Amino acid sequence: ETVRIVVTASYTDPATAQGHQVCALLLVTSEAMAISPSAVRRFVRGEPQPVTFVASALNGAALSWSVPQHGSLVAAGNTAIYTPPTDPLAEDVVVQCIEARDTVTGESVQASVLLLRFVPDFDVSPGFTRSVNRGADLQLKENHRNTQLKRRWTVLGEGDVLQSGLYKAPATFSNPVSVVVCELLDDMEEVQYYGYSIVQLTNAVTEPTWRYISTFNISK
């Protein structure tokens, strides 16, 4: 979440009347730390596919990395390589948090690895939503055609979700990535199908913008 601002200065030499111009690019951010990628998915089967994370702090301090509960992490400075586990997981969907911490200020930044046992059976719309404000609502919709099976919505992360698919962002959060899972259950409450949506939260406040014009007049 970075805003790029270009500042331009112009000067005319009074002796030669020659003009000079210089520009500077400013990067304005609401966070003191950043990590990339912020969210990525991996299937826990076959040969594990590592993920490389890169984190940074505005003050340039050294970083420490958390030890993951699932899989392994090898860190070197601002870079860390995460390798998913090879053993089967107890759950079909698990969110593994990767945290980098500023060793001077104690501030931290988190990324998430979505570990999956199976390929999702259907889409949840929208599949990914960025910059969701604190306390905001986000309506999600599952796209499975079987209307006879019971739906169960859950959140892996922070926030809440109603059984209508309405996600409610938290007032405060520590991990900016939440995964909303929709499961379709049979009469025995067994999961038959599932899909998910990734929600990326933000501490920045999105400024309101125009959506439509309610009325207008044209005069001659």
C-alpha positions, 0 to 999 in steps of 0.5 A, spaced: 500 500 500 504 505 497 502 512 494 507 515 489 508 522 489 512 526 484 515 533 486 518 537 481 522 544 482 523 549 476 528 554 476 530 559 471 537 562 471 536 570 471 543 571 467 542 566 462 535 565 462 536 558 461 531 553 465 532 547 469 528 542 472 529 536 477 524 531 479 524 527 486 519 521 487 516 520 494 513 513 496 508 514 502 506 508 505 501 507 511 506 501 514 513 501 517 514 494 514 512 491 508 513 483 506 512 480 499 508 476 497 502 477 502 498 471 500 500 465 496 497 458 496 500 451 496 498 444 495 500 439 500 502 433 496 507 431 491 514 435 491 513 441 496 514 448 492 518 453 496 516 460 497 521 466 497 519 472 502 522 478 502 521 483 507 523 490 509 523 496 514 523 503 513 529 504 518 533 499 515 533 495 521 535 487 521 529 482 521 528 476 525 523 471 522 518 466 526 518 459 526 512 456 522 508 451 525 507 447 519 513 446 514 520 449 515 523 456 514 530 458 512 532 466 513 537 470 511 537 477 512 531 480 509 529 474 505 526 467 507 525 461 504 519 457 506 518 450 504 511 447 505 510 440 509 510 433 506 506 430 511 498 430 510 495 435 514 489 434 519 485 439 516 483 440 508 485 448 509 490 451 513 493 458 514 500 458 516 503 465 518 510 467 516 512 473 520 518 478 520 520 482 526 524 489 526 529 487 531 530 495 533 522 497 534 519 490 535 514 492 529 512 486 525 509 484 518 505 478 516 504 474 510 500 467 509 501 461 506 494 457 504 496 450 505 491 445 501 490 438 501 485 438 495 483 443 489 477 447 491 471 444 488 468 451 486 469 459 486 467 464 491 466 471 488 470 475 489 476 470 490 481 475 492 479 482 495 485 487 497 484 493 501 478 492 506 477 497 511 477 495 518 470 494 520 467 494 513 462 489 510 464 484 504 459 480 501 461 473 498 457 469 494 459 461 492 458 459 485 456 451 486 450 449 483 447 444 488 442 448 492 440 441 496 446 441 500 447 445 507 452 451 506 457 452 512 461 459 512 467 460 516 473 464 517 481 462 518 484 469 520 480 475 523 473 477 522 467 474 522 462 471 517 455 470 517 451 464 514 449 468 508 456 469 506 457 476 509 464 478 511 465 483 517 472 485 518 475 486 525 476 493 528 483 491 529 487 486 527 494 483 527 494 479 521 492 482 514 490 476 511 483 472 512 481 466 508 473 465 508 471 458 507 465 455 504 463 448 505 457 444 502 455 439 507 451 432 506 446 430 511 451 427 515 455 433 516 460 431 512 464 436 507 463 434 500 465 440 496 469 447 498 471 453 496 474 459 499 476 467 498 482 471 500 481 478 504 486 482 505 485 487 510 488 494 511 489 499 516 489 505 511 482 509 510 480 508 503 477 515 501 470 515 498 469 516 491 464 517 486 459 511 484 454 514 480 450 521 479 443 521 482 440 527 478 443 532 473 440 538 469 442 541 462 441 548 461 441 552 455 
